[in-house]
Amino acid sequence: MPGSAPPSLTLLADRVNTRLDEFLTAELDRWSSFDSDLAQPINEIRRLVLSGGKRLRPAFCHWGYVGAGGGTDDQIDIDAGAAFELMHAFALFHDDVMDDADSRRNQVTTHVVASREHAERGWAGESRRYGEGVAILVGDLAFVYADQLLQESTREASQIWNELRIELNIGQFLDIRGGVSRTRDVDTAERICRYKSGKYTIERPLHLGAALAAPERVDELLPHLSNYGLPLGDAFQMRDDVMGAFGDEAVTGKPVGGDLIEGKPTPLLARATRRATPAQTSVLELVGDPDMTPEAVARVQQVIVETGGLDELEAHISALTESAVTSLDVAPITDLAKTELAALAEYVSQRSV
């Protein structure tokens, strides 16, 4: 079925979840025995990382590792997968503060939880600032924990890990700047799309896995993995953008039209703007208004469809996915990895959650 997760993804997720639970339980026991208040930040990390998530970054890292000749059940590969989930958690904690998001994975976000606690207890200062401060520190803690899980990595893998984290932050900066400046240019929107998510979700995890398994082959392997990872990473984020504009909150765990309310500078919105008539442009100018009503969101959604922007983006996603899968034919990786990466390509480009 198109958009269905490959069976191997569930198996990999179970292994990573077990490692995360083991690691965070040890940290919880260590710090809560020192001061009971310190249970909160670690429990917030546990609540986010163990409450869901597709585990795509660990999966791409794993198949980069296996594709380069690594084993299918090696501890360094499992640790790298857990590190990716903690790194992703760091980004989500901070992202929720930047976006002032109330929910994540159908749960209340950490900054809101902490803010409510502050208000209920009548503590000094401003509840909002306290909540945001807690969430930032919890994200920073997840960032450090991710590094701890990769402390046995190769020099080549460490270089890739550092570059990945720089690219992630660069992408997030471009994203928030593009939102407030109301960027509607397709090329700029696609650059933001690639750096805020695409590279860090697919290309760099593949690179890291390969560098862990065969550091001596990185010059040979990385260009081929990029030929697959870059177009598929773009397709992945573009699919995310479609869900951010049209997704069902009950399925995605995010508000309907959330990206439209936040004014995200997406390739979808850029394409619709490029095609819009003056009357349609006036409707699209509603994007980014935090007070948008559900009716206004529906009007914007309708215009995106009517301009042909959605159809154009869907065709582009399909072309990017085909390019990624075709590149596997000449990639010097194992046949098992090729098969699994082809299945993952279909899943990430067609998923609904």
C-alpha positions in Angstrom: 0.0 0.0 0.0 1.5 3.4 -0.9 2.6 5.3 2.1 2.8 2.2 4.3 5.8 1.9 6.6 8.2 -0.9 5.6 8.2 -3.8 8.2 11.9 -3.2 8.9 11.1 0.3 10.2 9.1 -1.1 13.0 11.8 -3.5 14.0 14.4 -0.8 13.9 12.2 1.5 16.0 11.8 -1.1 18.7 15.6 -1.4 19.0 16.1 2.3 19.2 13.2 2.7 21.7 14.7 0.1 24.0 18.1 1.9 23.9 16.5 5.2 24.6 14.4 3.9 27.5 17.5 2.2 29.0 19.7 5.3 28.6 17.1 7.8 29.9 16.1 5.6 32.8 19.7 5.5 34.0 19.9 9.3 33.8 16.6 9.7 35.5 17.7 7.5 38.4 21.1 9.3 38.6 19.8 12.8 38.8 16.5 12.3 40.7 18.5 10.7 43.5 20.6 13.8 43.7 17.5 16.2 43.6 14.0 15.1 43.0 13.2 18.3 41.0 15.7 17.0 38.4 13.3 14.3 37.4 11.2 16.8 35.5 13.6 17.7 32.6 14.6 14.1 32.0 11.0 13.0 32.2 10.1 15.6 29.6 12.7 14.2 27.2 11.3 10.7 27.9 7.8 11.9 27.3 8.6 13.3 23.9 11.0 10.7 22.5 9.1 7.7 23.7 5.6 8.9 22.8 5.9 8.5 19.0 7.9 9.5 16.0 8.6 7.5 12.9 12.3 6.8 13.6 13.3 7.7 10.1 16.6 9.2 10.9 17.8 6.0 12.7 16.5 4.0 9.8 18.4 5.9 7.2 21.5 5.8 9.4 21.1 2.1 9.8 20.8 1.4 6.0 23.7 3.7 5.3 25.6 1.6 7.9 24.5 -1.8 6.5 24.9 -0.6 2.9 28.5 0.2 3.7 29.1 -3.3 5.0 28.1 -3.0 8.7 26.2 -5.6 10.6 22.4 -5.5 11.0 22.5 -5.5 14.9 25.7 -3.7 15.9 25.6 -1.6 19.1 27.3 1.4 17.6 24.5 1.5 15.0 21.8 1.3 17.6 23.5 4.0 19.7 23.6 6.3 16.6 19.9 5.8 16.0 19.1 6.7 19.6 21.4 9.8 19.2 19.5 10.9 16.2 16.2 10.7 18.1 17.7 12.8 21.0 19.0 15.3 18.5 15.6 15.5 16.9 14.0 16.0 20.3 16.4 18.9 20.9 15.2 20.6 17.7 11.5 19.9 18.5 11.7 21.4 22.0 13.3 24.6 20.6 11.0 24.6 17.6 7.9 24.5 19.8 9.1 27.5 21.7 9.9 29.4 18.5 6.5 28.5 17.0 4.6 29.0 20.3 3.1 25.5 19.7 0.6 24.1 22.2 0.8 20.5 21.1 3.2 18.0 19.7 2.3 14.3 18.9 -1.1 14.9 20.4 0.4 16.0 23.7 0.9 19.3 25.5 4.3 20.8 24.7 6.9 21.1 27.4 7.0 24.9 27.5 3.2 24.9 28.1 3.4 22.3 30.8 6.1 24.2 32.7 4.3 27.5 32.2 1.1 26.1 33.7 3.0 24.6 36.6 4.5 28.1 37.3 1.1 29.7 37.3 -0.6 27.1 39.4 2.1 27.3 42.1 2.1 31.1 42.1 5.8 31.3 41.6 7.6 34.6 41.1 8.1 36.1 37.7 6.4 35.5 34.4 5.0 32.0 33.7 5.6 32.2 29.9 9.2 33.1 30.3 9.7 30.3 32.9 8.1 27.7 30.6 10.1 28.7 27.6 13.3 28.7 29.7 12.6 25.2 30.9 11.9 23.9 27.3 15.1 25.5 26.0 17.2 23.8 28.8 15.5 20.5 28.3 16.3 20.7 24.6 19.9 21.5 25.4 20.1 18.5 27.7 18.8 16.3 24.9 21.5 17.8 22.6 24.3 16.8 25.1 22.8 13.3 25.6 22.9 12.8 21.8 26.6 13.5 21.8 27.2 11.1 24.7 25.7 8.2 22.6 28.1 9.0 19.8 31.2 9.3 21.8 32.7 6.1 20.3 32.2 7.2 16.7 34.9 7.5 14.1 36.6 10.8 13.2 34.8 10.8 9.9 31.5 10.2 11.5 32.1 13.0 14.1 32.8 15.5 11.2 29.5 14.6 9.6 27.7 14.8 12.9 29.0 18.3 13.5 28.1 19.4 9.9 24.6 18.0 10.3 24.0 20.1 13.5 25.3 23.2 11.8 23.0 22.7 8.8 20.0 22.0 11.1 20.5 25.4 12.9 21.2 27.2 9.6 17.9 25.8 8.3 15.9 26.8 11.3 17.3 30.3 11.1 16.3 30.5 7.4 12.9 29.2 8.3 12.0 31.7 11.0 13.5 34.6 8.9 11.5 33.4 5.9 8.3 33.3 8.0 8.6 36.9 9.3 9.8 38.3 5.9 6.9 36.5 4.2 9.2 34.8 1.7 7.2 33.4 -1.3 10.1 32.7 -3.7 10.2 29.0 -4.9 14.0 28.8 -4.9 14.4 30.3 -1.4 11.6 28.1 -0.1 13.2 25.0 -1.4 16.6 26.0 0.1 14.9 26.4 3.5 13.1 23.0 2.9 16.5 21.3 2.2 18.4 22.7 5.1 15.8 22.8 7.9 14.9 19.1 7.4 15.7 17.3 4.2 19.5 17.0 4.7 19.2 16.3 8.4 16.5 13.6 7.9 17.9 11.6 5.1 21.2 12.6 3.5 23.3 13.1 6.7 22.0 10.1 8.5 23.0 8.0 5.5 26.4 9.6 5.5 26.8 9.0 9.2 25.9 5.4 9.0 28.4 4.8 6.2 31.1 6.7 8.0 30.6 4.5 11.1 30.8 1.2 9.1 33.5 2.1 6.6 35.3 5.3 7.3 37.9 4.5 4.8 35.3 4.5 2.0 33.5 7.8 2.7 35.0 9.5 -0.4 33.5 6.7 -2.5 30.2 6.3 -0.7 29.0 9.8 0.2 28.4 11.1 -3.3 26.2 8.2 -4.2 24.3 8.4 -0.9 23.7 12.1 -1.6 22.3 11.3 -5.1 19.6 9.4 -3.2 19.4 11.4 0.0 19.1 15.0 -1.3 16.2 14.6 -3.7 14.4 12.3 -1.3 15.1 14.7 1.6 13.4 17.4 -0.4 10.5 15.2 -1.2 10.2 14.2 2.5 9.9 17.9 3.6 7.6 18.8 0.8 5.3 16.0 1.9 5.5 17.4 5.4 4.5 20.8 4.0 1.4 19.3 2.4 0.4 17.8 5.7 1.2 21.0 7.5 -1.3 22.8 5.2 -3.9 20.1 4.7 -3.3 17.4 7.3 -5.9 16.0 9.7 -5.0 17.0 13.3 -6.2 13.6 14.6 -3.6 11.9 12.3 -0.7 14.4 12.3 -0.9 15.6 15.9 -0.7 19.2 14.7 -3.4 21.8 14.2 -5.2 21.9 10.9 -3.5 24.4 8.6 -0.8 25.0 11.2 1.9 25.9 8.7 -0.5 28.4 7.2 -1.3 30.1 10.5 2.4 30.3 11.3 3.3 31.6 7.9 5.8 29.0 7.1 7.8 29.8 3.8 7.1 26.5 2.1 7.6 25.4 -1.5 3.8 24.6 -1.6 2.9 28.2 -0.7 5.5 29.6 -3.0 4.1 27.7 -6.0 0.6 28.7 -5.2 1.7 32.4 -4.9 3.5 32.2 -8.2 0.4 30.9 -10.0 -2.2 33.1 -8.2 -4.4 35.8 -9.7 -4.7 39.1 -7.9 -7.9 38.0 -6.2 -6.3 34.7 -5.1 -3.2 36.6 -3.9 -5.3 38.6 -1.6 -6.5 35.4 0.0 -3.0 34.0 0.3 -2.0 37.2 2.1 -4.0 35.8 5.1 -1.2 33.3 5.6 0.8 34.1 8.7 -2.0 35.8 10.7 -2.0 34.1 14.1 -5.7 35.0 14.4 -6.7 33.1 11.3 -10.1 31.5 11.7 -10.9 27.9 10.5 -12.9 29.5 7.7 -9.9 31.6 6.6 -7.7 28.5 6.7 -10.2 26.7 4.5 -10.2 29.6 2.0 -6.4 29.6 1.7 -6.4 25.8 1.3 -9.0 26.2 -1.5 -6.8 28.8 -3.3 -3.8 26.6 -3.1 -5.7 23.8 -4.8 -7.3 26.1 -7.4 -4.0 27.7 -8.5 -2.6 24.3 -9.3 0.1 24.8 -6.7 -0.7 21.5 -4.9 -0.8 19.5 -8.1 2.5 21.0 -9.2 4.2 20.1 -5.9 2.8 16.6 -6.0 4.3 16.1 -9.4 7.6 17.4 -8.2 7.6 15.1 -5.1 7.0 12.1 -7.5 9.9 13.2 -9.8 12.3 13.7 -6.8 11.4 10.3 -5.4 11.9 8.6 -8.8 15.3 10.3 -9.1 16.3 9.0 -5.6 15.3 5.4 -6.3 16.9 5.3 -9.7 20.2 6.5 -8.2 20.4 3.3 -6.2 21.0 1.3 -9.3 24.7 2.4 -9.4 25.3 3.0 -5.7 28.2 0.8 -4.4 26.1 -0.5 -1.4 24.7 -3.9 -0.5 21.6 -5.2 -2.2 19.7 -5.5 1.1 20.3 -1.7 1.7 19.1 -0.9 -1.8 15.9 -2.8 -1.4 15.1 -1.2 2.0 16.0 2.3 0.8 13.7 1.9 -2.2 10.9 0.9 0.2 11.6 3.8 2.5 11.6 6.2 -0.5 8.0 5.3 -1.3 7.0 5.6 2.3 8.5 9.0 3.1 7.2 10.6 0.0 3.6 9.3 0.2 3.0 9.1 3.9 0.0 10.8 5.6 1.6 11.1 9.1 
